[in-house]
Amino acid sequence: MKEKRSVINSLKQRLRNTFYVSAAEVDLHDSLGYAELGVALVTNSRTHGEKVMQKVGLFLERHVHGRIYDLHTHVEEYGR
């Protein structure tokens, strides 16, 4: 578990530093072979948000050693 936690923490920090997003392990905490990450971004531009999240997805595809089972983006707009 320590090795997994180290890998996940490093990945979360790289996402935060590179894209200025929030990142957290949101499920599968007790699994040795799997992790589920949540990444969030707040912006006043939907276009900007979608571009950043697309770059996050590409970053994960390039830097995660293993298989990514699902990438999903959800957008919510407020005040329109």
C-alpha positions in Angstrom: 0.0 0.0 0.0 2.9 2.4 0.7 4.2 2.1 -2.9 0.7 2.7 -4.3 0.2 5.7 -2.1 3.6 7.1 -3.1 2.7 6.7 -6.8 -0.7 8.3 -6.4 0.6 11.2 -4.3 3.3 11.9 -6.8 0.8 11.9 -9.7 -1.7 14.1 -7.8 1.1 16.6 -7.0 2.3 16.6 -10.7 -1.3 17.3 -11.8 -1.7 20.2 -9.3 1.7 21.8 -10.2 1.3 21.4 -14.0 -2.4 22.3 -14.5 -3.5 24.1 -11.3 -6.3 21.6 -10.7 -7.5 19.9 -7.5 -6.8 16.1 -7.5 -7.7 13.4 -5.0 -8.0 9.7 -4.7 -11.7 9.3 -4.5 -12.3 5.5 -4.4 -10.5 2.1 -4.3 -8.3 3.2 -1.3 -7.8 -0.4 -0.1 -7.1 -1.9 -3.5 -3.5 -2.7 -4.3 -3.9 -2.7 -8.0 -6.4 0.0 -8.7 -7.0 3.7 -7.9 -9.7 6.1 -8.8 -8.8 9.8 -9.1 -11.0 12.8 -9.2 -9.7 16.0 -10.8 -11.5 19.3 -10.6 -11.1 22.8 -12.1 -13.1 25.9 -11.5 -12.9 28.5 -14.2 -15.1 31.2 -15.7 -14.6 29.9 -19.2 -16.1 26.6 -20.3 -13.7 26.5 -23.3 -10.7 26.9 -21.1 -11.9 24.3 -18.6 -12.5 21.8 -21.4 -9.0 22.4 -22.8 -7.3 22.0 -19.5 -9.2 18.8 -18.7 -8.3 17.4 -22.2 -4.7 18.2 -21.4 -5.0 16.4 -18.0 -6.4 13.3 -19.8 -3.5 13.3 -22.3 -1.0 13.8 -19.4 -2.5 10.8 -17.6 -2.4 8.6 -20.7 1.3 9.4 -21.1 2.4 9.2 -17.5 0.3 6.5 -15.8 2.2 3.2 -15.9 -0.6 0.7 -16.4 -4.0 0.8 -17.9 -6.6 3.6 -17.7 -10.0 2.1 -17.7 -12.1 5.3 -18.0 -11.7 9.0 -18.5 -14.8 11.0 -18.0 -15.4 14.8 -18.0 -18.4 16.4 -16.4 -19.1 20.2 -16.8 -21.4 22.2 -14.7 -22.3 25.9 -15.4 -23.7 28.2 -12.8 -25.1 31.7 -13.0 -26.1 31.7 -16.7 
